[in-house]
Amino acid sequence: MIKDIKDYLNIVSSRLGKAFVMEAFGVEDELEFWALSAEHMSRKETPSFSDIAKWIDILYRAPLHFVYKKEEETLILNGRQLFIENLLKKESNKSDSATYTLKEQEYINIFEGQIQNLEKKRQWDDEFRAHGISSHTIGNCEHIPIYNKEGEIWGVYIVGPYVKSPDSVVPKLSIVGRILSQWFIELDKQEKKSQKEYSKRISSLVGNLGSGALNTEGIANLMLLYIFNSLKIEQAAIVQYENAKPVLLAQQNLSEAFNKGLLSTDDSALYSYDKGEYKPSNNGATIFKEMPSKPVIFPIESNQINGLLWLVPKENDGKLENAEAVIITITKMLGSLLTYRDDNYRFSFELIDTYYAILREIEAQRAKTRFHTPRLIAFVERFALLFGLEDDEVEIIKLTAKLHDIGYVGVVGLDSKTSIESELSHPISGAKMVDQLPIAKEVIEGIKTHHEWVNGQGSPQGLEADKIPWTGKIISVFEFVVEFIESNIETEDKTDDELIELLSNSLIERADRQFDMVLIPTVIQLVQMLGWQNCLTLGVDDGE
């Protein structure tokens, strides 16, 4: 299997090497290069990364330009620019919106897939100190070191794959490096300021977007604890009836037998509810008759909410009767609290559905991502069942899949400057957008970590292994699966079985590096069970 992967990569690398042969570089190109650099330097504004890439591309005509910034002994991906016209060797004036043949589009998709695997982080290597060739996941690339004013390495500008510097320019690359240094250090300052402002804006915007969720269980327990300790109560419980089914909200010293009886809906139930009144059932009446201290009930009612505060005093000393007024006040408050919780819950999911509708509109703007999130939801639901997750865990992972990319709603809404860092900050933004809503913590953590790698080379926090929650790990692997499908929808030179095999091999290759090894066998089993055609259609109906 591993041999097949290596063979595939060697074939791709060989094809890329043949495709990216350095074209003739003449005097006019060099004059244009230096003229454009002078034009950029004469302006007050620092050129954007896109402008810089277009300038450097006069030298290389390369498909991909990317920059690493050095932080201690690690290189962090700081920016990247793809030139499709160089990838296909089309005329440079062909617009981005041009339609390509199926073969060309397939070639673009393969290369875009390789770019997705471009290392976001990599260890510093002394080979980057001087101009030369370095190896990357897309193939061998030319690199130019960038130094700061103190003569220390700031980062590396890289172009490729399979290009080389024109002979006439090689002696002048130190000058190019100094120009790049001036621009990128200034851009970095601007980016930090932009990120700080963006973080401040997103925090102020979404930091309080929660619907004011209160800790219902915490408040209920606090009230019950007060009653339990101050009134010498032997056993106590707060029970709510949801669709005639009792649910325990809080308890103190509740015996197993009474817990079962309070929550039962069959003959073992302690009470029956009829016309707004709780009455002991036959079973309850029998049990209570033998008790020296009889249970006391205080109804909890508000709008559609009903429940009970159940107390068993230790002794009949009159304290309970004397505190009846404050207990009734507490039960009224609990009724209002439960009403608020349910209204808050309904509003929160209306807000979630609105976020999702906006996200789907963003995804629909590109044919490639038109069914991205519905596909992801459909995949994780089937995986959850195959992997043996519990019912509540299935719902958690489905909701995580639904919300994993909602950070883009915040990014687009704030019109943040586009960069690698802002692009990869959407997990943080998305988590902030829902962290005050009454949803499982695992959902929020999964949104925040679905771009993390188990080897610590992911983003935005660089978490490793067990520090990544299970929700983040599952979404991460199926994000890759869905992106693989999106990139190969129009592939014609491979059979369905070959595409499934390629996907399976790609998953194996990334196990214990990008993805949790424990998940991979089940993921591969799922895609092989589905087959390529079912993988293509999965989630499409839900996304229409």
N, C-alpha and C positions, 0 to 999 in steps of 0.2 A: 504493500500500500504506500509506504513512505517512498519507495523507489519510483512509483508512478507519479507521485507529487513532484519529486526532483526532476523527472523526465519532462513533466509538463512545464515546470519553471524554466528548464533549459531551452525548451522549444520556444516559449514566449520570449525569453531573453534573446535568443538567436534571431527571431523575427524582428524584434525591436532594434537589434543591432544593425540589421540590414536596412531597416526603414530609415534610421536616423543617421545617415551618412552626411558628414559635413559638406555643405554646399560651398561653392567658390566664394571667397571673401575678398573684395577688392578695395581699392582706394576710396571709391565713392561711399561704400558702406562705413569705412572708418571715419571719413569726414562727417558723415551724417551722425555717427555715434558721438563724436566730440562736440559737434555743433549742438546736438540735443542736450548734452550734459551742461554746456555753457548756458543754454536757454533756461534749463531748470535752476541752475545756480544763480541766475540773475533775478529770479523771482523771489518775492518775499516769502511765499508759502513753500514749505517743504513738499517735494513731489510725493504722491501717494505710492504705496507699494506697487499698485498696478502700473503707474507711470514708470517707476524704476525698472520693473520687469520688462516693459516694452523697450526701454532704453538698452538694457543688457541684451535683450533678444536680438538687437541689431547685430550683435557679435555671433550669437549662437544658433538662432532659429530653432530653439529647443521646445519640446512640448511642455515641459514643466520647469518652473522656477520656484525654489523654496528657500527659506531662511531659518537657520537655527540660532537661537540666542544662548550663550553659555551662562549657566548658573551653577557656580561651584564646579563640580565634576560631571555635570549633566548638560546635555544640549536639549533645549526645548523648542519645538516647532513654533515659529513666530509668524509665518506668513507663507502663502503659496499662490501660484498663478498658473492656470492651465491655458495653453494656446492650442486649440483644436486644429487650427489651420496648419500648424507645424506638425502635428501628429499625423495628419493626412497628406502633408505636403501640398496643400491647396494654396491658391493665391491669397496673399495676406489681406486682400480687400474683401474677401468673402465674409459676409456678415454672420454673426453668431446664430441668427435665426434661420440660416440657410438649411434646406433639407438635404439630407445625405442619403446615399443608397443604403440598402440593408446591410451590405458588407461593411461599408464605412461606419455605420452606426454600431454594428457589432464590435468593430475594432475600437471605437470610442468607448463602448461599454466595458470592454476588457481592461482598457487602460485606466478608466475611472475606478474600476474595481481594485486595480493595483494601487492607485493613489490612496484609496481608503485604508490600505495597509501600511502606508507610509508612517514610519515611527514618529509618534508624537513626542517621545522622549528617547534619548539614547545616551550612552556613556561617552564622555569626552575621550578623544583619542588624539595623540600628538600629531597624527598624520594631517590634521586640519590646520596646523600652524603655518603651513606654506601652501601656495597654489599647487593643485594637483588633482589626482583622480581619487575618489572615495566610493566605497561600495554601499548601496542602499537597496531596499526591497524592490525598487523598480528597475535596478540595474546599476552599472557603473556611471558615475556622474562627475562632471567637472566642478571644482569648488574654489572659491576665492575667500581667504580669511579676512575678517573685518576686525580692526584694532581700534581701541578708544584712544583718547588723547594721551593717556598715561602709558601707551604702548602695550596694554594688556589686551588679550583676545576678548572681543565683545561677542563675536559670533561667526557664522560661516554662511556665505551666499552660495547656493548650489543650483546648477542647471543640468538638465539631462532628460532621458538617459542617452548614452552613447553619442556625445558630442565632445568637441575639444576646442580650445581657444585658438583663434587665428594666429599664425606664427608672427604676424606683424604687430599683434597686440600684446603677446606674452610679456615682453620686456616692460610694458606699461601697466601691467595688472596691479602693481603696487599703488599706482596713482588711482586706478579704478577702485581699489580697496579703501583708499583714504576718502574718496568721494562717497562711497557706500557707507563708510563709517559715519561721516558727517550727517548723512540723510537718515540712516537707521537709528542712530542714537537720538536724534530729534524726534523721529516718528515714535520711538519707544516712549519718550517723555509724553508726547501727545496721547499715545495709546493708554498709558497709565492714568493720565488725567481723564481721558475719555472713559476708561473702565471705572475709575473712582466715581465720576459723575453718574455713569450708568448705574453702578451699584447703589449709589445714593438715591437715584431716581426710582429704580426698581424697588428698593427697600421702602422708600416713602410711599410708593404707589401700591405695592402689593403686600407690604409688611403688615398692614392693617386691613387687608381685603377679606380676611376671615369674617364669617358671619356672626362673630361674637359668641362662639361656642363656649358653653360653660361646662365644667366638670360635673356632670349630673351625678355620677356615682359618688364622687368625692363629697359633694354637698349633702347627698342623702346619708352617707356614712357619718358625716360630722353631726347632723341632726340626731341620728339614731344613737350615736355614742353619748351625746349629751343626755338624752332621755334615759339610756341604759344605766349610766353611772349616777345621775342625780336622783333618780327615783327608785333605786334598788330593784332593777328589773333582772329576772333570771334568764329569760330568752327574749329576743326581739328580732323583728324582720320587717322590711318594707317590700311589698309585692305589688307589681303592676300587672293588670290584665291587658294583653295585647291580642285582639281578635279572640277573646274568650280564653286565651292561653296565659296562665300565670308565669311571670318572669321575676326572679329575685333580684332586687336592686341593691339591697344592703341587708346585713344580718349581724347580730352579736350573740355569740354563744348558742347558736341554733343547733339543736340535736339533729342527727341524721334522719330520725323518724319524722320529726316535725317538718324538716326541710322537704322530705319526700311528700308528706301530706299536703303542705301548702302549695306545692308546685304540681300536684297531680290533677288530672282531669277525668280520672275514672272513679271507681267505687272507693278508692283509698283517699280521695280528696277530703280535706277537713271542712271545707265550706262550699256552699253553692251561692251563686249570685243571681238574684232575681229582682227585677224592677228597682234597681238602685240600692238593693240591700243585701248584705252578706249574712247568710244564715248557716249555722253548723249543719253539716250533712249528717246522715245516719252514722257514718263512721266517726265523724268529728264529735258528735254528741256522746257517743259511747266512750271515747277516749277522755273527753273533758270531764265526764261524770266522775271518773276515778282520780282526777287531779285535785290536790288540796288547794291550789291557787288557780283559779280559772283564767284562761286567756281573755284579753280585752282587745276589742277591735275599734280602730278609728278609721272611717272611710277616707279615701283620697279621691276627690272628684274635681274635674275642671274640664269644661267643654266635652270632648270625646274621651277624656282620660278617666280611667277608674282603677282603683287599687286599694290597698289597705295597709295600715300600720298595725302590726300584730305584736302585742306585748303580753308577757307572762310575769306578773309581779312575784318577787321572792316572798313577800308577806303582805297581808291585808292591813296596812297601817294607815290608810287614808291618803297617803302621799299622791297616789295616782289620781284620786278624785280631786284633790286640791290643785293639781297641775293641769286639769282638763282644759282650761282656757288656753294655756300656752301650747298644749299639744294640738289643739284644734287649729291654732295659728300656724303651727309647723306643718300640719297636714294640708292646709290651704296653700301654703307656700310651695309644698312639694307638688301639688296639683298644677300650680302655675309653672313650676320648673319643668315638669314633664310635658306640658303643653308647649312651652318655649322650645324644649329640646326637639320635639317632633316638628314644629314649624321651622326651626333652624335646620333640621335634617332635610326637610323638603326643599327649603330655599337653597341649601348647599348643593344639592344634586341638580337643581335648576341652574345654578351657577356653573357647575361642572359640565353640564350639557351645553351651556353657552360657550364655555372655553373650547369644548370639543368641536362645536359647529364652526367656530372661527378657525381652529386648527385644520379642519377638513377643507375649508375654503383655501387656506394657504397651500395645503398639499395638492389641491386640485389645479393649482396654477401651473404645475409641471406634469406632463404625461407620465413621467417615470414614477412620481410619488403619489399618483392619483388615488391608489388604494393602499397606501403604506400602512396607516394605523389599523384599518379594518383587517388587513392581512395579519398584522401582528397579533391582534386580539384573537383571531380565529386560530392561529398557530399555538399561542400559549394556552388556550382553552383545551385543545386536543392534547398538548404536551402534559398539562396538569393531570388530565384523566389517565394518560398512559403512565405517567411517573408515579401516580398514586397519591396525589395531594388530597387533603381533606376538603370537604365542601366549602368551608369558610376560606381556605387557602386558595381554592379555585377562583372565588369571587375577588379575593385580594389581587391575584396576579392578573386577572382580566381588567380590573380597574386600573392597575399600574400600567398595563399596556395601553389602555385608552388614554391615559394622561401623560405618558412618558415624554412626549414632545411638546406639551402645552407651553413650555418656556419660550417657544418661538412666538407665541402670541404676545408675550411681553417684549421680546426683542424687536419684532416688527412694529409693535405699537409705539415703542419709544424711538424707533428709527435710529438705533444705535449704529455707530460706525462698524462696518463689516471688517472683521479680522478673524484669524484663527481663534484667538482667545474669546472674542465675543461670540463667535459661532459655537464654541464648545462650552460657553457659560450657560446655555439654555437649560441644562439640568438643574443648576442652582436656582435660576429664575423660576422654573416650573415648580420646584419644591416649595419655594417661598409663596407662590400663588395659592397653594392649597394647605399650607402647614397649620392654618387655624380652623380648617374645616373638620367636621366630625367624621373623619375617615381613618382607617387603620394606619398606624405609624409605618408599617412595612410598605405601604403604598408610597408615602412621602419619601422614604429612604430609597425606594426603588427608582423613583423619578430622578432623584439626586445622583444616583450612582450607576445609571445604565450605560455610561461610557467609560467606566473604570475597567482596568484589566487585572486579572489575578496576579500578574507579575509586578504590579505597581506602575506600569508604564502607560496607564490610561489617564483620563482627565474627568473632571477638573481638579480632583484632589490627590490623585496618585495613590489611591488606596490599594492595599494588597489583600489577597486571599480572604481570610475570615472577617476582615474589616468591611468587606462588601456584603450587604445583606442578600438573602436568597432571591428577593424580588429583582434586585439590580442585576444579579448574575443571569437570571432567566431572560430578562428583557434584553440584556446585552447580546446573548447568543442568537436570539430570534430577530433582533435588529439586523445582525449580519446575514441571517438566512433570508430575510425579506429583501435586503439590499442586493443580495446575490441574485434573487429571482428578478428583481426590477432591472438589473443590469443585463440579464440574459433572456428577456422575454422574446426578443426578435432574433435570437441566435439560430442560425440555420445549418451550420456546418457540423453540428453535433447531434447525436440522437438523444432521445429523452433519457435513456439509461446512462449515457455518457455524462450528461449534465448532472444527474443525481450523483453519479460517482465523483464528479469533480467537486460538487458541493460537499459530499461526505469527506473527501480527502482534505478539502480546505478546513473543515471543522476539526479533523484529526490533527492537522498541522498546527492549529491554534490552541489545542488543548493544553492546559497548564501554563499557557503563556497569556492568551487573551481570555480564554473561557475556563470555567471550572470543569475539570476532567470528569467529575461525577455526572454532569449533565449530558456530556457528549454522546454516550451510547444510546440514550433514549431519544435524543434529538435526531441522530442518524436513523434510528429505527423508525421514527415518525415520518421523516421525509421519504424514506425508502418504501414505507407502507403506502403513503399517499401517491407516490409517483410524480413525475414532472408535471404532467397536465393538471392533476389535481392541485399541485402546489401553485400553479399559475392562476387557477380560478378561486382558490381559497380566499374568502373574505371579500371577493369582488361584488357579490350580490348585496352584502351588507354595506358596501361603500357607494352604491349607486345613488 
